[in-house]
Amino acid sequence: MKKKFKTHASRALSRVESTPSGTIQRYYAYNKLALDAAMDSINILEKEGRDRKYFITVNIAALDTAGLYRGYEGYSQCIENLDSMIVPLYETCQENNLALVITSDHGMAFPDAESRGGAKSDKYASANEVRNVPLIILSPNIKQQRIRETIGQEDVAPILLSTLGIADRPAFCEGKEKNLKEYAVLKVVSPGITSMKLSSSGEEVCSGSNDSVYYITGLEKNKQYTLETVIDSSGETYKDTLYIENDRVIEIKEKDENQDSTASTENNMHLVGGILIGVINLTGLTMIFRIMRN
């Protein structure tokens, strides 16, 4: 793949310069470079048959530049051209059972048809054309639907993770999850080798043993489940009732043997500290009383 990228890089300048200078076709050529590189990357990864999953980010940068330097007409032309240019990438994703996500960091606002566009300054930042950006997700595990609610850019990461069947969420992510799949994923993490059983309405859904991490996919959404686990080394049991709508991660924590003794020690220290404070206060009051009497 590294060799392929070097080939793309070496030919990039000549491909762009082969289009007439100052024309909108040069912007089209720049966008096509990114799309061609993405499709080549997919073909290489799929041909090599790697088991690992991959994530490719494609930046169609000329669209933004067209809005800044070619006004509303050039911006619109670049979008229309991209609509047709992206079809081969869409077909490649379909053929390889991949998800395709189309979004943007911002839109572009124009004071009038002849003006340059903008997005960052106070003049533009609050415009609907800048704030309302697309979020189109095409994936084999999602039925066609339209989401009629406000979704922020902070929500994109958890939505994509859910679409990819990854239950984990980044610790720094404050966005809300929107499970677009027809099913939910449950991840169970234990501190050691554990036996696990998941049931619903008294019927076993799945079970497993001799592992510390379980991924359970294909769960029916908006349904109540009972999770039972037994840690092999200690025999400790865990049982909980779960209502699953979105993907979830359940962490089983082993009981700390020193927890009770630690709590008892802390309570004793608090008691001693309270007695000392009382003695100090009483001594201080006695001294104040003597000084006032003298």
C-alpha positions as CSV (number, residue, x, y, z in Angstrom):
1,M,0.0,0.0,0.0
2,K,2.9,2.4,0.7
3,K,4.1,1.9,-2.8
4,K,0.7,2.7,-4.2
5,F,0.5,5.9,-2.1
6,K,3.9,7.0,-3.4
7,T,2.6,6.5,-7.0
8,H,-0.5,8.6,-6.3
9,A,1.7,11.3,-4.7
10,S,4.1,11.4,-7.6
11,R,1.3,11.8,-10.2
12,A,-0.8,14.2,-8.2
13,L,0.7,17.4,-9.5
14,S,0.7,16.4,-13.2
15,R,-2.9,15.2,-13.0
16,V,-4.0,18.6,-11.5
17,E,-1.9,20.6,-13.9
18,S,-3.3,18.7,-16.9
19,T,-6.5,20.6,-16.4
20,P,-6.9,24.2,-17.7
21,S,-5.5,26.7,-15.2
22,G,-8.2,28.8,-13.4
23,T,-11.1,26.5,-14.3
24,I,-13.4,24.6,-12.1
25,Q,-12.1,21.4,-13.7
26,R,-8.9,21.8,-11.7
27,Y,-11.0,21.6,-8.5
28,Y,-12.7,18.4,-9.9
29,A,-9.3,16.8,-10.6
30,Y,-8.1,17.6,-7.0
31,N,-11.1,15.9,-5.5
32,K,-10.7,12.9,-7.8
33,L,-7.2,12.3,-6.5
34,A,-8.6,11.7,-3.0
35,L,-11.4,9.4,-4.2
36,D,-9.0,7.4,-6.4
37,A,-6.6,6.9,-3.5
38,A,-9.4,5.7,-1.3
39,M,-10.7,3.2,-3.7
40,D,-7.2,1.8,-4.4
41,S,-6.7,1.5,-0.6
42,I,-9.9,-0.5,-0.2
43,N,-9.0,-2.8,-3.2
44,I,-5.5,-3.5,-1.7
45,L,-6.8,-4.2,1.8
46,E,-9.6,-6.5,0.5
47,K,-7.3,-8.3,-1.9
48,E,-4.8,-9.0,0.9
49,G,-7.7,-10.5,2.9
50,R,-6.7,-9.0,6.2
51,D,-8.9,-10.0,9.1
52,R,-8.4,-6.7,10.8
53,K,-11.0,-4.0,10.4
54,Y,-9.9,-0.7,8.9
55,F,-11.2,2.9,8.8
56,I,-10.3,5.3,5.9
57,T,-10.8,9.1,6.1
58,V,-11.1,10.9,2.8
59,N,-10.8,14.7,2.8
60,I,-12.5,16.3,-0.3
61,A,-10.6,19.6,0.3
62,A,-11.3,21.3,-3.1
63,L,-14.9,21.7,-2.2
64,D,-14.1,24.2,0.6
65,T,-11.6,26.0,-1.6
66,A,-14.1,26.4,-4.4
67,G,-16.5,28.1,-2.0
68,L,-13.8,30.5,-0.8
69,Y,-12.4,31.4,-4.3
70,R,-15.1,30.7,-6.9
71,G,-18.2,32.0,-5.2
72,Y,-21.6,30.4,-5.0
73,E,-21.6,29.1,-8.6
74,G,-18.2,27.4,-8.3
75,Y,-19.2,25.9,-4.9
76,S,-22.5,24.5,-6.4
77,Q,-20.7,23.1,-9.4
78,C,-18.1,21.4,-7.3
79,I,-20.9,19.8,-5.1
80,E,-22.8,18.6,-8.2
81,N,-19.6,17.1,-9.7
82,L,-18.8,15.3,-6.4
83,D,-22.3,13.8,-6.4
84,S,-21.5,11.8,-9.5
85,M,-17.8,11.3,-8.7
86,I,-18.5,9.6,-5.5
87,V,-20.6,6.8,-7.1
88,P,-17.7,4.5,-7.8
89,L,-16.6,4.8,-4.2
90,Y,-20.1,4.0,-3.1
91,E,-20.2,0.9,-5.4
92,T,-16.8,-0.2,-4.1
93,C,-18.1,-0.1,-0.5
94,Q,-21.2,-2.0,-1.4
95,E,-19.2,-4.7,-3.2
96,N,-17.0,-5.2,-0.1
97,N,-19.7,-5.0,2.6
98,L,-18.3,-1.7,3.9
99,A,-20.0,1.3,5.5
100,L,-19.7,4.7,3.8
101,V,-20.2,7.9,5.8
102,I,-20.5,11.3,4.3
103,T,-20.3,14.4,6.5
104,S,-18.6,17.8,6.8
105,D,-17.0,20.0,9.5
106,H,-19.0,23.0,8.3
107,G,-21.0,24.4,5.4
108,M,-20.5,27.6,3.4
109,A,-22.5,30.9,3.5
110,F,-22.6,33.5,0.8
111,P,-23.8,37.2,1.3
112,D,-24.9,37.2,-2.4
113,A,-24.3,35.2,-5.6
114,E,-21.2,37.2,-6.5
115,S,-19.4,37.1,-3.1
116,R,-16.9,34.7,-1.8
117,G,-18.1,32.2,0.7
118,G,-17.1,32.0,4.4
119,A,-17.7,29.9,7.5
120,K,-15.4,31.0,10.4
121,S,-16.0,34.7,11.1
122,D,-18.9,36.1,13.1
123,K,-20.4,37.2,9.9
124,Y,-20.9,33.6,8.7
125,A,-20.6,31.2,11.7
126,S,-24.2,31.5,12.8
127,A,-25.7,31.0,9.4
128,N,-27.8,27.9,8.8
129,E,-25.8,27.1,5.7
130,V,-22.7,26.8,7.8
131,R,-24.2,25.1,10.8
132,N,-26.4,22.5,9.1
133,V,-24.1,19.9,7.6
134,P,-24.9,16.5,6.1
135,L,-24.6,13.2,7.9
136,I,-25.2,10.3,5.4
137,I,-24.5,6.8,6.6
138,L,-24.7,3.9,4.1
139,S,-24.1,0.6,5.7
140,P,-25.2,-3.0,5.2
141,N,-26.6,-3.2,8.7
142,I,-28.7,-0.1,8.5
143,K,-32.1,0.2,6.8
144,Q,-32.9,3.3,4.9
145,Q,-34.3,6.0,7.2
146,R,-34.3,9.7,7.8
147,I,-33.4,11.0,11.2
148,R,-35.6,14.0,12.1
149,E,-33.7,15.3,15.1
150,T,-30.8,17.6,15.9
151,I,-27.4,15.8,16.0
152,G,-24.2,17.6,16.9
153,Q,-20.7,17.0,15.6
154,E,-19.9,15.6,19.1
155,D,-22.4,12.8,18.4
156,V,-20.7,11.6,15.2
157,A,-18.1,9.4,16.9
158,P,-20.5,7.4,19.1
159,I,-22.9,7.0,16.2
160,L,-20.1,5.7,13.9
161,L,-18.8,3.3,16.6
162,S,-22.3,1.9,17.1
163,T,-22.8,1.5,13.3
164,L,-19.5,-0.5,13.2
165,G,-20.7,-2.7,16.0
166,I,-18.2,-1.4,18.5
167,A,-19.8,-1.1,22.0
168,D,-16.9,0.8,23.6
169,R,-17.0,4.6,23.9
170,P,-13.9,6.9,24.1
171,A,-13.5,8.3,27.7
172,F,-13.3,11.8,26.3
173,C,-16.4,11.6,24.1
174,E,-19.4,13.6,25.4
175,G,-21.7,12.9,22.4
176,K,-24.8,10.8,22.6
177,E,-25.2,7.5,20.9
178,K,-27.9,6.9,18.2
179,N,-28.1,3.2,17.4
180,L,-29.3,3.1,13.8
181,K,-28.9,-0.7,13.5
182,E,-31.8,-3.1,13.8
183,Y,-30.0,-4.8,16.7
184,A,-27.8,-4.0,19.7
185,V,-24.3,-5.2,20.8
186,L,-23.4,-6.1,24.4
187,K,-19.8,-6.4,25.6
188,V,-19.1,-8.1,28.9
189,V,-15.7,-7.6,30.5
190,S,-14.5,-9.5,33.5
191,P,-11.3,-9.3,35.6
192,G,-10.6,-13.0,35.0
193,I,-11.8,-16.2,33.3
194,T,-15.6,-16.1,33.6
195,S,-18.7,-18.2,32.7
196,M,-21.5,-16.1,31.3
197,K,-25.2,-16.6,30.5
198,L,-27.6,-14.1,29.0
199,S,-31.4,-14.8,29.0
200,S,-34.6,-13.1,28.3
201,S,-38.1,-14.0,29.6
202,G,-36.6,-17.1,31.1
203,E,-35.1,-18.4,27.9
204,E,-31.4,-18.6,27.3
205,V,-30.2,-16.2,24.6
206,C,-26.5,-17.2,24.7
207,S,-23.8,-18.5,27.1
208,G,-20.1,-18.9,27.2
209,S,-17.1,-20.0,29.3
210,N,-13.3,-19.9,29.6
211,D,-13.0,-16.3,28.6
212,S,-12.9,-12.8,30.2
213,V,-14.4,-10.8,27.3
214,Y,-17.6,-11.6,25.5
215,Y,-19.1,-9.8,22.5
216,I,-22.8,-10.5,22.0
217,T,-24.3,-9.1,18.8
218,G,-27.6,-9.3,17.1
219,L,-29.6,-8.6,20.3
220,E,-33.2,-7.5,19.8
221,K,-33.5,-3.8,20.8
222,N,-35.9,-2.4,23.4
223,K,-36.0,-5.6,25.3
224,Q,-35.1,-6.7,28.9
225,Y,-32.3,-9.3,29.5
226,T,-30.8,-11.0,32.5
227,L,-27.0,-11.3,32.7
228,E,-25.4,-13.9,35.0
229,T,-21.7,-14.5,35.4
230,V,-19.4,-16.6,37.6
231,I,-15.7,-15.7,38.0
232,D,-13.9,-19.1,37.9
233,S,-11.1,-18.2,40.3
234,S,-13.2,-16.9,43.2
235,G,-16.7,-18.3,42.4
236,E,-18.1,-14.9,42.8
237,T,-21.5,-14.4,41.0
238,Y,-23.0,-11.4,39.3
239,K,-26.6,-11.0,38.2
240,D,-28.2,-8.0,36.7
241,T,-31.3,-7.1,34.7
242,L,-30.5,-5.0,31.6
243,Y,-32.8,-3.0,29.3
244,I,-31.0,-2.8,26.0
245,E,-31.8,-0.1,23.5
246,N,-28.3,1.1,22.6
247,D,-25.0,-0.9,22.6
248,R,-23.6,-1.4,26.1
249,V,-20.5,-2.4,27.9
250,I,-20.8,-4.2,31.3
251,E,-17.7,-4.4,33.4
252,I,-17.7,-7.1,36.1
253,K,-15.6,-6.1,39.1
254,E,-14.2,-8.6,41.5
255,K,-15.0,-7.9,45.2
256,D,-12.0,-6.5,47.1
257,E,-11.2,-8.9,50.0
258,N,-9.6,-5.9,51.8
259,Q,-12.6,-3.7,51.3
260,D,-14.3,-4.4,54.6
261,S,-11.0,-4.1,56.6
262,T,-10.1,-1.0,54.8
263,A,-13.5,0.6,55.5
264,S,-13.2,-0.5,59.2
265,T,-9.7,1.1,59.4
266,E,-11.0,4.3,57.9
267,N,-13.9,4.4,60.3
268,N,-11.5,4.0,63.3
269,M,-9.3,6.8,62.0
270,H,-12.3,9.1,61.7
271,L,-13.3,8.2,65.3
272,V,-9.8,8.9,66.7
273,G,-9.7,12.2,64.7
274,G,-13.0,13.3,66.1
275,I,-11.9,12.6,69.6
276,L,-8.7,14.6,69.2
277,I,-10.6,17.5,67.7
278,G,-13.0,17.4,70.7
279,V,-10.1,17.3,73.2
280,I,-8.4,20.3,71.5
281,N,-11.6,22.3,71.5
282,L,-12.3,21.5,75.1
283,T,-8.8,22.5,76.1
284,G,-9.1,25.8,74.2
285,L,-12.4,26.6,75.9
286,T,-10.9,25.9,79.3
287,M,-7.9,28.2,78.6
288,I,-10.3,31.0,77.4
289,F,-12.4,30.6,80.6
290,R,-9.3,30.9,82.8
291,I,-8.0,34.0,81.0
292,M,-11.4,35.7,81.3
293,R,-11.7,34.9,85.0
294,N,-8.2,36.3,85.7
